[in-house]
Amino acid sequence: MGSQKQSGKAFEYAMLLAFQKCLGQNNGIIDESTATKVASADFETLAGERQQDNLQAGAAAAALILKFEPHLLLASQGKYVVNLALQSDQKGATGDVRDLLLSIPERNWEIGISAKHQHEALKHSRLSNQIDFGHKWLGIPCSKDYFDAIGPVFHKLKQLKDQGLAWSQLPNKNTDVYIPILLAFQKEVLSLDKQRPGTVASGLVSYLIGHEDFYKVVKLKQQTKVQVFNFNGKLNLPAPNLQPDVRLDKLKLPSRVVEIDLRRGESEASSTTIDMICDAGWQLSFRLHNASTRVEASLKFDINLVGRPNNLQTFTAV
């Protein structure tokens, strides 16, 4: 497991411990699943100072989220027992990006947390001539024209891979590899949007950001942020005889792709990023890159949220 992934898993475990401490050991029970044991082992590899840093960030986020969730506040008073669990990474492949699940079965209540360590990226989805991103992301198969466009590029990459070449040995990888793939992706997204009006923009945002409501906790070097992704209104629910201290907004998904194009300000020969602007304030960036030193017959997207609705609430955890 790479160090970045280990750091992420360690922070997930620190969040579990932070919620348990915030609720009280008898009121927050950690589920000892395989996912939890893996994250615990990664947490234990950290030096003591880094463990404390993660725990402090987790504690600040947990205390903030308690203000939003009356069920957690009542649990901290001993009125409920909260199950604290980590999800497997496989859930993310289906659009459920929540890392932690906090649940009270007797109340049929559950919230999720996405824990990010030193980054805010959404997904690192791959493209290849074997991957139908339309079907995987949206349930709408990509066209033959799309696969015909990308096929020769990935076939060439397969040949270069078999020769054992490194990406640094390809003098024109932007114009020969990245740009043709990006333009084919751009054309296919527009085609799918025309084919299924009103569904592609919302489907992309839902898949890439997460189709389940969740709090996104981002531990950065100088601060910890909590973002609220409340699409379905499942967060911030009142508990018996107790309303939330803070009211959270419900987000609206986009309905159309306004524009998708190579990043402005960069020449076509140098650009490796496509920006997608949707209505309702959503804007995503798709940076295409190679994920290894050696040439592979696939490429990775680094996908980020670069524009957001005005009512996407972000709090600083102190």
Summary of the structure (lengths in Angstrom):
residues: 318
radius of gyration: 21.4
end to end distance: 31.0
largest distance: 68.3
contacts: 1006
relative contact order: 0.14
helix: 42%
strand: 23%
